[in-house]
């Protein structure tokens, strides 16, 4: 369940490879949040519950958990994109350790890259994620 790009804009592989990891993470962040929002859309519920569920999944700590679950399934090239994203990440919110921020950014970089280059592969990887919302967090 992953939809094709939202517009007819397409980029060549050469163009995508010229983007910085930060630019890829920028688009990857938006793509991942839209994916998670779409996954939680049904069954219908109150907007505050949607929000809590989505925030739980897109926060950096959860992204690191998702990244770790995907790593055994990644190709060597995808692992290299993760490395580039991790190395480019600096700063980040004070509430996070730099390591968590770097790992979460690397996942966003990979998602952005695959969104622009191989949406089928992105759909395969996203389908492997455990997006179940913990019961204790639901209240």
N, CA, C and O atoms as a GROMACS GRO file, in nm:
protein
  556
    1UNK      N    1   0.082  -0.118   0.000
    1UNK     CA    2   0.000   0.000   0.000
    1UNK      C    3   0.088   0.126   0.000
    1UNK      O    4   0.100   0.194   0.101
    2UNK      N    5   0.146   0.153  -0.110
    2UNK     CA    6   0.217   0.279  -0.124
    2UNK      C    7   0.184   0.333  -0.259
    2UNK      O    8   0.193   0.262  -0.360
    3UNK      N    9   0.146   0.457  -0.264
    3UNK     CA   10   0.101   0.518  -0.387
    3UNK      C   11   0.218   0.580  -0.463
    3UNK      O   12   0.321   0.614  -0.405
    4UNK      N   13   0.200   0.592  -0.590
    4UNK     CA   14   0.300   0.653  -0.675
    4UNK      C   15   0.319   0.800  -0.638
    4UNK      O   16   0.237   0.856  -0.565
    5UNK      N   17   0.424   0.862  -0.687
    5UNK     CA   18   0.446   1.004  -0.657
    5UNK      C   19   0.320   1.087  -0.685
    5UNK      O   20   0.240   1.054  -0.772
    6UNK      N   21   0.306   1.194  -0.609
    6UNK     CA   22   0.186   1.275  -0.613
    6UNK      C   23   0.178   1.367  -0.735
    6UNK      O   24   0.076   1.431  -0.756
    7UNK      N   25   0.281   1.374  -0.813
    7UNK     CA   26   0.279   1.460  -0.931
    7UNK      C   27   0.352   1.390  -1.044
    7UNK      O   28   0.405   1.280  -1.027
    8UNK      N   29   0.355   1.454  -1.159
    8UNK     CA   30   0.424   1.396  -1.272
    8UNK      C   31   0.571   1.438  -1.279
    8UNK      O   32   0.638   1.416  -1.380
    9UNK      N   33   0.619   1.499  -1.173
    9UNK     CA   34   0.760   1.538  -1.167
    9UNK      C   35   0.844   1.411  -1.154
    9UNK      O   36   0.817   1.326  -1.070
   10UNK      N   37   0.945   1.401  -1.238
   10UNK     CA   38   1.036   1.288  -1.225
   10UNK      C   39   1.179   1.338  -1.238
   10UNK      O   40   1.206   1.439  -1.303
   11UNK      N   41   1.267   1.265  -1.176
   11UNK     CA   42   1.408   1.301  -1.175
   11UNK      C   43   1.488   1.185  -1.230
   11UNK      O   44   1.453   1.069  -1.209
   12UNK      N   45   1.594   1.216  -1.300
   12UNK     CA   46   1.684   1.111  -1.345
   12UNK      C   47   1.766   1.063  -1.226
   12UNK      O   48   1.778   1.133  -1.126
   13UNK      N   49   1.821   0.946  -1.240
   13UNK     CA   50   1.907   0.893  -1.134
   13UNK      C   51   2.025   0.985  -1.112
   13UNK      O   52   2.068   1.004  -0.998
   14UNK      N   53   2.077   1.043  -1.217
   14UNK     CA   54   2.188   1.138  -1.206
   14UNK      C   55   2.147   1.258  -1.121
   14UNK      O   56   2.223   1.302  -1.034
   15UNK      N   57   2.028   1.311  -1.146
   15UNK     CA   58   1.980   1.426  -1.068
   15UNK      C   59   1.961   1.388  -0.921
   15UNK      O   60   2.001   1.464  -0.832
   16UNK      N   61   1.902   1.273  -0.896
   16UNK     CA   62   1.880   1.230  -0.757
   16UNK      C   63   2.013   1.210  -0.686
   16UNK      O   64   2.027   1.247  -0.570
   17UNK      N   65   2.110   1.152  -0.754
   17UNK     CA   66   2.241   1.130  -0.693
   17UNK      C   67   2.315   1.259  -0.664
   17UNK      O   68   2.409   1.260  -0.584
   18UNK      N   69   2.275   1.369  -0.727
   18UNK     CA   70   2.336   1.498  -0.700
   18UNK      C   71   2.273   1.568  -0.579
   18UNK      O   72   2.328   1.667  -0.529
   19UNK      N   73   2.159   1.518  -0.532
   19UNK     CA   74   2.096   1.578  -0.415
   19UNK      C   75   2.175   1.544  -0.289
   19UNK      O   76   2.231   1.435  -0.277
   20UNK      N   77   2.177   1.637  -0.198
   20UNK     CA   78   2.245   1.610  -0.072
   20UNK      C   79   2.162   1.512   0.012
   20UNK      O   80   2.040   1.504  -0.006
   21UNK      N   81   2.226   1.439   0.101
   21UNK     CA   82   2.150   1.353   0.192
   21UNK      C   83   2.046   1.431   0.272
   21UNK      O   84   1.940   1.378   0.303
   22UNK      N   85   2.076   1.555   0.305
   22UNK     CA   86   1.981   1.638   0.380
   22UNK      C   87   1.856   1.664   0.296
   22UNK      O   88   1.745   1.661   0.349
   23UNK      N   89   1.873   1.689   0.166
   23UNK     CA   90   1.758   1.709   0.078
   23UNK      C   91   1.677   1.581   0.065
   23UNK      O   92   1.554   1.584   0.064
   24UNK      N   93   1.744   1.469   0.056
   24UNK     CA   94   1.673   1.341   0.050
   24UNK      C   95   1.597   1.313   0.179
   24UNK      O   96   1.485   1.264   0.176
   25UNK      N   97   1.659   1.345   0.292
   25UNK     CA   98   1.591   1.327   0.421
   25UNK      C   99   1.471   1.420   0.432
   25UNK      O  100   1.369   1.384   0.491
   26UNK      N  101   1.482   1.539   0.377
   26UNK     CA  102   1.372   1.636   0.379
   26UNK      C  103   1.248   1.579   0.311
   26UNK      O  104   1.138   1.587   0.365
   27UNK      N  105   1.266   1.521   0.192
   27UNK     CA  106   1.151   1.462   0.124
   27UNK      C  107   1.112   1.330   0.190
   27UNK      O  108   0.994   1.297   0.197
   28UNK      N  109   1.210   1.255   0.238
   28UNK     CA  110   1.181   1.128   0.304
   28UNK      C  111   1.098   1.144   0.430
   28UNK      O  112   1.012   1.062   0.459
   29UNK      N  113   1.123   1.251   0.504
   29UNK     CA  114   1.045   1.280   0.624
   29UNK      C  115   0.898   1.298   0.588
   29UNK      O  116   0.811   1.242   0.655
   30UNK      N  117   0.871   1.374   0.483
   30UNK     CA  118   0.733   1.400   0.441
   30UNK      C  119   0.667   1.272   0.389
   30UNK      O  120   0.551   1.245   0.420
   31UNK      N  121   0.740   1.194   0.310
   31UNK     CA  122   0.686   1.070   0.254
   31UNK      C  123   0.653   0.973   0.366
   31UNK      O  124   0.546   0.911   0.365
   32UNK      N  125   0.742   0.959   0.463
   32UNK     CA  126   0.718   0.865   0.572
   32UNK      C  127   0.596   0.907   0.654
   32UNK      O  128   0.513   0.824   0.689
   33UNK      N  129   0.586   1.035   0.685
   33UNK     CA  130   0.470   1.079   0.762
   33UNK      C  131   0.340   1.057   0.685
   33UNK      O  132   0.241   1.015   0.744
   34UNK      N  133   0.340   1.085   0.557
   34UNK     CA  134   0.220   1.062   0.477
   34UNK      C  135   0.185   0.914   0.473
   34UNK      O  136   0.067   0.877   0.480
   35UNK      N  137   0.286   0.828   0.461
   35UNK     CA  138   0.262   0.683   0.463
   35UNK      C  139   0.198   0.641   0.595
   35UNK      O  140   0.099   0.568   0.596
   36UNK      N  141   0.255   0.686   0.706
   36UNK     CA  142   0.202   0.648   0.837
   36UNK      C  143   0.060   0.703   0.855
   36UNK      O  144  -0.028   0.632   0.904
   37UNK      N  145   0.038   0.827   0.815
   37UNK     CA  146  -0.098   0.883   0.825
   37UNK      C  147  -0.197   0.799   0.746
   37UNK      O  148  -0.308   0.773   0.792
   38UNK      N  149  -0.156   0.758   0.628
   38UNK     CA  150  -0.245   0.676   0.544
   38UNK      C  151  -0.274   0.542   0.608
   38UNK      O  152  -0.387   0.492   0.601
   39UNK      N  153  -0.175   0.483   0.672
   39UNK     CA  154  -0.193   0.353   0.738
   39UNK      C  155  -0.292   0.361   0.854
   39UNK      O  156  -0.365   0.265   0.879
   40UNK      N  157  -0.294   0.473   0.926
   40UNK     CA  158  -0.381   0.486   1.042
   40UNK      C  159  -0.518   0.546   1.010
   40UNK      O  160  -0.600   0.562   1.100
   41UNK      N  161  -0.543   0.579   0.886
   41UNK     CA  162  -0.666   0.646   0.848
   41UNK      C  163  -0.792   0.565   0.879
   41UNK      O  164  -0.894   0.621   0.920
   42UNK      N  165  -0.785   0.435   0.860
   42UNK     CA  166  -0.899   0.348   0.889
   42UNK      C  167  -0.860   0.249   0.996
   42UNK      O  168  -0.747   0.202   0.996
   43UNK      N  169  -0.948   0.216   1.086
   43UNK     CA  170  -1.085   0.264   1.098
   43UNK      C  171  -1.089   0.411   1.143
   43UNK      O  172  -0.995   0.460   1.206
   44UNK      N  173  -1.198   0.477   1.110
   44UNK     CA  174  -1.214   0.617   1.146
   44UNK      C  175  -1.206   0.634   1.298
   44UNK      O  176  -1.254   0.550   1.375
   45UNK      N  177  -1.146   0.744   1.339
   45UNK     CA  178  -1.132   0.774   1.482
   45UNK      C  179  -1.120   0.925   1.500
   45UNK      O  180  -1.117   1.000   1.402
   46UNK      N  181  -1.114   0.967   1.621
   46UNK     CA  182  -1.100   1.110   1.650
   46UNK      C  183  -0.962   1.159   1.605
   46UNK      O  184  -0.865   1.084   1.605
   47UNK      N  185  -0.957   1.285   1.565
   47UNK     CA  186  -0.833   1.341   1.509
   47UNK      C  187  -0.719   1.338   1.610
   47UNK      O  188  -0.603   1.320   1.572
   48UNK      N  189  -0.749   1.356   1.739
   48UNK     CA  190  -0.642   1.352   1.839
   48UNK      C  191  -0.580   1.213   1.849
   48UNK      O  192  -0.461   1.201   1.878
   49UNK      N  193  -0.659   1.110   1.826
   49UNK     CA  194  -0.605   0.974   1.828
   49UNK      C  195  -0.518   0.950   1.704
   49UNK      O  196  -0.411   0.890   1.715
   50UNK      N  197  -0.564   0.996   1.586
   50UNK     CA  198  -0.480   0.990   1.467
   50UNK      C  199  -0.344   1.053   1.498
   50UNK      O  200  -0.239   0.996   1.472
   51UNK      N  201  -0.351   1.173   1.552
   51UNK     CA  202  -0.229   1.249   1.577
   51UNK      C  203  -0.133   1.175   1.670
   51UNK      O  204  -0.014   1.164   1.641
   52UNK      N  205  -0.185   1.123   1.781
   52UNK     CA  206  -0.100   1.049   1.875
   52UNK      C  207  -0.035   0.928   1.809
   52UNK      O  208   0.083   0.900   1.830
   53UNK      N  209  -0.113   0.855   1.730
   53UNK     CA  210  -0.059   0.736   1.664
   53UNK      C  211   0.050   0.773   1.564
   53UNK      O  212   0.154   0.707   1.558
   54UNK      N  213   0.027   0.875   1.486
   54UNK     CA  214   0.125   0.915   1.385
   54UNK      C  215   0.252   0.967   1.452
   54UNK      O  216   0.363   0.927   1.415
   55UNK      N  217   0.236   1.055   1.550
   55UNK     CA  218   0.354   1.110   1.618
   55UNK      C  219   0.436   0.998   1.681
   55UNK      O  220   0.559   1.002   1.679
   56UNK      N  221   0.370   0.899   1.738
   56UNK     CA  222   0.442   0.787   1.799
   56UNK      C  223   0.532   0.718   1.696
   56UNK      O  224   0.645   0.680   1.729
   57UNK      N  225   0.485   0.703   1.573
   57UNK     CA  226   0.561   0.630   1.471
   57UNK      C  227   0.668   0.714   1.402
   57UNK      O  228   0.771   0.662   1.361
   58UNK      N  229   0.643   0.845   1.388
   58UNK     CA  230   0.738   0.927   1.311
   58UNK      C  231   0.845   0.992   1.398
   58UNK      O  232   0.938   1.054   1.346
   59UNK      N  233   0.832   0.980   1.528
   59UNK     CA  234   0.936   1.037   1.615
   59UNK      C  235   1.068   0.962   1.594
   59UNK      O  236   1.068   0.845   1.556
   60UNK      N  237   1.175   1.028   1.619
   60UNK     CA  238   1.308   0.974   1.588
   60UNK      C  239   1.333   0.839   1.654
   60UNK      O  240   1.389   0.749   1.592
   61UNK      N  241   1.292   0.824   1.778
   61UNK     CA  242   1.317   0.697   1.848
   61UNK      C  243   1.248   0.581   1.777
   61UNK      O  244   1.305   0.472   1.767
   62UNK      N  245   1.127   0.602   1.729
   62UNK     CA  246   1.056   0.496   1.656
   62UNK      C  247   1.119   0.473   1.520
   62UNK      O  248   1.125   0.360   1.472
   63UNK      N  249   1.166   0.579   1.456
   63UNK     CA  250   1.232   0.562   1.327
   63UNK      C  251   1.357   0.476   1.341
   63UNK      O  252   1.388   0.397   1.252
   64UNK      N  253   1.428   0.491   1.450
   64UNK     CA  254   1.546   0.407   1.473
   64UNK      C  255   1.504   0.261   1.488
   64UNK      O  256   1.570   0.172   1.434
   65UNK      N  257   1.396   0.237   1.559
   65UNK     CA  258   1.344   0.100   1.572
   65UNK      C  259   1.306   0.044   1.435
   65UNK      O  260   1.337  -0.071   1.404
   66UNK      N  261   1.241   0.125   1.353
   66UNK     CA  262   1.204   0.081   1.218
   66UNK      C  263   1.329   0.054   1.134
   66UNK      O  264   1.335  -0.046   1.062
   67UNK      N  265   1.427   0.140   1.144
   67UNK     CA  266   1.551   0.123   1.070
   67UNK      C  267   1.617  -0.010   1.106
   67UNK      O  268   1.659  -0.085   1.018
   68UNK      N  269   1.625  -0.039   1.232
   68UNK     CA  270   1.690  -0.164   1.276
   68UNK      C  271   1.615  -0.286   1.226
   68UNK      O  272   1.677  -0.388   1.195
   69UNK      N  273   1.483  -0.277   1.217
   69UNK     CA  274   1.405  -0.391   1.166
   69UNK      C  275   1.426  -0.409   1.015
   69UNK      O  276   1.412  -0.520   0.963
   70UNK      N  277   1.458  -0.301   0.946
   70UNK     CA  278   1.477  -0.309   0.800
   70UNK      C  279   1.618  -0.349   0.759
   70UNK      O  280   1.638  -0.403   0.650
   71UNK      N  281   1.716  -0.323   0.843
   71UNK     CA  282   1.856  -0.342   0.803
   71UNK      C  283   1.887  -0.479   0.744
   71UNK      O  284   1.964  -0.487   0.648
   72UNK      N  285   1.832  -0.589   0.797
   72UNK     CA  286   1.864  -0.719   0.736
   72UNK      C  287   1.812  -0.733   0.593
   72UNK      O  288   1.858  -0.821   0.519
   73UNK      N  289   1.718  -0.649   0.554
   73UNK     CA  290   1.655  -0.659   0.422
   73UNK      C  291   1.715  -0.563   0.320
   73UNK      O  292   1.675  -0.563   0.203
   74UNK      N  293   1.811  -0.482   0.362
   74UNK     CA  294   1.865  -0.379   0.273
   74UNK      C  295   1.977  -0.432   0.185
   74UNK      O  296   2.053  -0.520   0.224
   75UNK      N  297   1.984  -0.376   0.066
   75UNK     CA  298   2.095  -0.408  -0.024
   75UNK      C  299   2.218  -0.329   0.020
   75UNK      O  300   2.211  -0.241   0.105
   76UNK      N  301   2.330  -0.364  -0.039
   76UNK     CA  302   2.453  -0.291  -0.009
   76UNK      C  303   2.440  -0.144  -0.050
   76UNK      O  304   2.486  -0.055   0.022
   77UNK      N  305   2.378  -0.119  -0.164
   77UNK     CA  306   2.359   0.019  -0.211
   77UNK      C  307   2.269   0.098  -0.115
   77UNK      O  308   2.294   0.215  -0.087
   78UNK      N  309   2.166   0.034  -0.066
   78UNK     CA  310   2.076   0.101   0.030
   78UNK      C  311   2.148   0.128   0.162
   78UNK      O  312   2.126   0.233   0.223
   79UNK      N  313   2.232   0.037   0.204
   79UNK     CA  314   2.311   0.060   0.325
   79UNK      C  315   2.406   0.178   0.308
   79UNK      O  316   2.432   0.252   0.402
   80UNK      N  317   2.457   0.194   0.187
   80UNK     CA  318   2.545   0.308   0.159
   80UNK      C  319   2.466   0.440   0.166
   80UNK      O  320   2.519   0.540   0.215
   81UNK      N  321   2.344   0.440   0.120
   81UNK     CA  322   2.260   0.560   0.132
   81UNK      C  323   2.236   0.592   0.278
   81UNK      O  324   2.239   0.709   0.318
   82UNK      N  325   2.211   0.490   0.359
   82UNK     CA  326   2.196   0.511   0.504
   82UNK      C  327   2.321   0.575   0.562
   82UNK      O  328   2.312   0.669   0.641
   83UNK      N  329   2.436   0.524   0.523
   83UNK     CA  330   2.562   0.577   0.575
   83UNK      C  331   2.577   0.725   0.539
   83UNK      O  332   2.616   0.807   0.623
   84UNK      N  333   2.547   0.758   0.414
   84UNK     CA  334   2.556   0.898   0.370
   84UNK      C  335   2.460   0.986   0.452
   84UNK      O  336   2.496   1.096   0.494
   85UNK      N  337   2.339   0.936   0.474
   85UNK     CA  338   2.242   1.013   0.551
   85UNK      C  339   2.284   1.031   0.696
   85UNK      O  340   2.268   1.139   0.754
   86UNK      N  341   2.337   0.926   0.754
   86UNK     CA  342   2.383   0.932   0.894
   86UNK      C  343   2.499   1.030   0.908
   86UNK      O  344   2.504   1.108   1.003
   87UNK      N  345   2.592   1.026   0.814
   87UNK     CA  346   2.709   1.114   0.821
   87UNK      C  347   2.674   1.261   0.796
   87UNK      O  348   2.744   1.350   0.844
   88UNK      N  349   2.567   1.286   0.722
   88UNK     CA  350   2.529   1.424   0.690
   88UNK      C  351   2.447   1.489   0.801
   88UNK      O  352   2.437   1.611   0.807
   89UNK      N  353   2.389   1.408   0.887
   89UNK     CA  354   2.302   1.461   0.992
   89UNK      C  355   2.385   1.525   1.103
   89UNK      O  356   2.477   1.463   1.158
   90UNK      N  357   2.352   1.648   1.133
   90UNK     CA  358   2.418   1.715   1.246
   90UNK      C  359   2.314   1.800   1.317
   90UNK      O  360   2.207   1.828   1.264
   91UNK      N  361   2.347   1.837   1.436
   91UNK     CA  362   2.251   1.917   1.513
   91UNK      C  363   2.140   1.830   1.565
   91UNK      O  364   2.163   1.727   1.628
   92UNK      N  365   2.019   1.872   1.538
   92UNK     CA  366   1.903   1.798   1.585
   92UNK      C  367   1.850   1.854   1.714
   92UNK      O  368   1.914   1.939   1.777
   93UNK      N  369   1.733   1.809   1.754
   93UNK     CA  370   1.672   1.859   1.877
   93UNK      C  371   1.755   1.823   2.000
   93UNK      O  372   1.822   1.720   2.005
   94UNK      N  373   1.750   1.909   2.098
   94UNK     CA  374   1.828   1.885   2.220
   94UNK      C  375   1.779   1.764   2.298
   94UNK      O  376   1.855   1.704   2.373
   95UNK      N  377   1.652   1.727   2.280
   95UNK     CA  378   1.597   1.614   2.355
   95UNK      C  379   1.652   1.479   2.306
   95UNK      O  380   1.634   1.377   2.373
   96UNK      N  381   1.719   1.480   2.191
   96UNK     CA  382   1.770   1.356   2.132
   96UNK      C  383   1.921   1.348   2.141
   96UNK      O  384   1.992   1.449   2.134
   97UNK      N  385   1.969   1.226   2.155
   97UNK     CA  386   2.113   1.209   2.143
   97UNK      C  387   2.150   1.222   1.996
   97UNK      O  388   2.069   1.191   1.909
   98UNK      N  389   2.270   1.268   1.967
   98UNK     CA  390   2.312   1.281   1.827
   98UNK      C  391   2.303   1.149   1.751
   98UNK      O  392   2.270   1.148   1.632
   99UNK      N  393   2.331   1.037   1.816
   99UNK     CA  394   2.326   0.905   1.751
   99UNK      C  395   2.184   0.873   1.705
   99UNK      O  396   2.165   0.826   1.593
  100UNK      N  397   2.086   0.897   1.789
  100UNK     CA  398   1.946   0.870   1.750
  100UNK      C  399   1.906   0.960   1.634
  100UNK      O  400   1.844   0.914   1.538
  101UNK      N  401   1.941   1.088   1.642
  101UNK     CA  402   1.909   1.181   1.535
  101UNK      C  403   1.973   1.138   1.403
  101UNK      O  404   1.909   1.143   1.298
  102UNK      N  405   2.098   1.096   1.409
  102UNK     CA  406   2.169   1.053   1.288
  102UNK      C  407   2.104   0.929   1.227
  102UNK      O  408   2.087   0.921   1.106
  103UNK      N  409   2.068   0.833   1.311
  103UNK     CA  410   2.006   0.711   1.259
  103UNK      C  411   1.869   0.739   1.200
  103UNK      O  412   1.835   0.689   1.093
  104UNK      N  413   1.789   0.821   1.269
  104UNK     CA  414   1.656   0.856   1.216
  104UNK      C  415   1.670   0.931   1.084
  104UNK      O  416   1.594   0.906   0.990
  105UNK      N  417   1.766   1.020   1.076
  105UNK     CA  418   1.790   1.094   0.952
  105UNK      C  419   1.833   1.002   0.839
  105UNK      O  420   1.799   1.024   0.723
  106UNK      N  421   1.909   0.898   0.873
  106UNK     CA  422   1.952   0.805   0.769
  106UNK      C  423   1.833   0.730   0.711
  106UNK      O  424   1.828   0.704   0.590
  107UNK      N  425   1.736   0.693   0.795
  107UNK     CA  426   1.615   0.628   0.744
  107UNK      C  427   1.538   0.723   0.652
  107UNK      O  428   1.492   0.683   0.546
  108UNK      N  429   1.524   0.847   0.694
  108UNK     CA  430   1.454   0.946   0.610
  108UNK      C  431   1.527   0.966   0.477
  108UNK      O  432   1.463   0.984   0.374
  109UNK      N  433   1.659   0.962   0.479
  109UNK     CA  434   1.738   0.975   0.357
  109UNK      C  435   1.708   0.859   0.262
  109UNK      O  436   1.687   0.880   0.142
  110UNK      N  437   1.707   0.739   0.315
  110UNK     CA  438   1.677   0.621   0.232
  110UNK      C  439   1.535   0.629   0.176
  110UNK      O  440   1.514   0.601   0.058
  111UNK      N  441   1.440   0.666   0.258
  111UNK     CA  442   1.301   0.677   0.211
  111UNK      C  443   1.291   0.782   0.100
  111UNK      O  444   1.225   0.758  -0.001
  112UNK      N  445   1.355   0.895   0.119
  112UNK     CA  446   1.354   0.998   0.016
  112UNK      C  447   1.417   0.950  -0.113
  112UNK      O  448   1.364   0.974  -0.222
  113UNK      N  449   1.529   0.882  -0.102
  113UNK     CA  450   1.598   0.830  -0.220
  113UNK      C  451   1.510   0.730  -0.295
  113UNK      O  452   1.494   0.740  -0.417
  114UNK      N  453   1.454   0.635  -0.222
  114UNK     CA  454   1.371   0.534  -0.288
  114UNK      C  455   1.242   0.594  -0.343
  114UNK      O  456   1.193   0.550  -0.447
  115UNK      N  457   1.186   0.692  -0.276
  115UNK     CA  458   1.067   0.759  -0.327
  115UNK      C  459   1.094   0.819  -0.464
  115UNK      O  460   1.009   0.813  -0.553
  116UNK      N  461   1.212   0.876  -0.480
  116UNK     CA  462   1.246   0.941  -0.606
  116UNK      C  463   1.298   0.845  -0.714
  116UNK      O  464   1.297   0.879  -0.832
  117UNK      N  465   1.344   0.727  -0.673
  117UNK     CA  466   1.409   0.639  -0.770
  117UNK      C  467   1.342   0.503  -0.789
  117UNK      O  468   1.350   0.446  -0.898
  118UNK      N  469   1.277   0.451  -0.686
  118UNK     CA  470   1.225   0.313  -0.694
  118UNK      C  471   1.109   0.296  -0.596
  118UNK      O  472   1.125   0.240  -0.488
  119UNK      N  473   0.992   0.344  -0.637
  119UNK     CA  474   0.877   0.340  -0.546
  119UNK      C  475   0.833   0.198  -0.514
  119UNK      O  476   0.777   0.174  -0.407
  120UNK      N  477   0.858   0.102  -0.605
  120UNK     CA  478   0.823  -0.037  -0.574
  120UNK      C  479   0.909  -0.091  -0.460
  120UNK      O  480   0.858  -0.158  -0.370
  121UNK      N  481   1.037  -0.061  -0.464
  121UNK     CA  482   1.126  -0.106  -0.355
  121UNK      C  483   1.088  -0.038  -0.225
  121UNK      O  484   1.088  -0.101  -0.119
  122UNK      N  485   1.054   0.090  -0.232
  122UNK     CA  486   1.011   0.161  -0.113
  122UNK      C  487   0.887   0.094  -0.054
  122UNK      O  488   0.880   0.073   0.067
  123UNK      N  489   0.792   0.059  -0.138
  123UNK     CA  490   0.670  -0.007  -0.090
  123UNK      C  491   0.703  -0.141  -0.024
  123UNK      O  492   0.643  -0.176   0.078
  124UNK      N  493   0.798  -0.216  -0.081
  124UNK     CA  494   0.838  -0.344  -0.021
  124UNK      C  495   0.893  -0.323   0.120
  124UNK      O  496   0.857  -0.396   0.212
  125UNK      N  497   0.979  -0.224   0.134
  125UNK     CA  498   1.040  -0.200   0.265
  125UNK      C  499   0.938  -0.147   0.366
  125UNK      O  500   0.934  -0.192   0.480
  126UNK      N  501   0.856  -0.053   0.324
  126UNK     CA  502   0.756   0.003   0.416
  126UNK      C  503   0.658  -0.104   0.462
  126UNK      O  504   0.611  -0.100   0.576
  127UNK      N  505   0.628  -0.200   0.377
  127UNK     CA  506   0.536  -0.308   0.414
  127UNK      C  507   0.594  -0.396   0.525
  127UNK      O  508   0.518  -0.465   0.594
  128UNK      N  509   0.724  -0.395   0.542
  128UNK     CA  510   0.789  -0.476   0.646
  128UNK      C  511   0.784  -0.411   0.785
  128UNK      O  512   0.815  -0.476   0.885
  129UNK      N  513   0.745  -0.285   0.792
  129UNK     CA  514   0.746  -0.213   0.919
  129UNK      C  515   0.631  -0.256   1.009
  129UNK      O  516   0.520  -0.280   0.963
  130UNK      N  517   0.660  -0.266   1.136
  130UNK     CA  518   0.557  -0.293   1.236
  130UNK      C  519   0.504  -0.159   1.284
  130UNK      O  520   0.567  -0.090   1.364
  131UNK      N  521   0.387  -0.123   1.233
  131UNK     CA  522   0.328   0.006   1.270
  131UNK      C  523   0.212  -0.011   1.367
  131UNK      O  524   0.127   0.078   1.379
  132UNK      N  525   0.209  -0.124   1.436
  132UNK     CA  526   0.105  -0.141   1.538
  132UNK      C  527   0.127  -0.041   1.648
  132UNK      O  528   0.240  -0.016   1.691
  133UNK      N  529   0.018   0.016   1.693
  133UNK     CA  530   0.024   0.117   1.798
  133UNK      C  531   0.014   0.046   1.932
  133UNK      O  532  -0.082  -0.027   1.954
  134UNK      N  533   0.111   0.065   2.023
  134UNK     CA  534   0.107  -0.004   2.152
  134UNK      C  535  -0.022   0.026   2.228
  134UNK      O  536  -0.068   0.140   2.231
  135UNK      N  537  -0.078  -0.074   2.289
  135UNK     CA  538  -0.204  -0.058   2.362
  135UNK      C  539  -0.193   0.046   2.474
  135UNK      O  540  -0.286   0.124   2.496
  136UNK      N  541  -0.081   0.047   2.545
  136UNK     CA  542  -0.067   0.141   2.656
  136UNK      C  543  -0.062   0.285   2.609
  136UNK      O  544  -0.089   0.377   2.687
  137UNK      N  545  -0.028   0.308   2.482
  137UNK     CA  546  -0.022   0.442   2.428
  137UNK      C  547  -0.157   0.489   2.375
  137UNK      O  548  -0.174   0.608   2.347
  138UNK      N  549  -0.254   0.398   2.360
  138UNK     CA  550  -0.379   0.431   2.293
  138UNK      C  551  -0.472   0.518   2.374
  138UNK      O  552  -0.551   0.592   2.314
  139UNK      N  553  -0.467   0.515   2.501
  139UNK     CA  554  -0.566   0.586   2.582
  139UNK      C  555  -0.572   0.734   2.558
  139UNK      O  556  -0.652   0.803   2.620
   0.00000   0.00000   0.00000
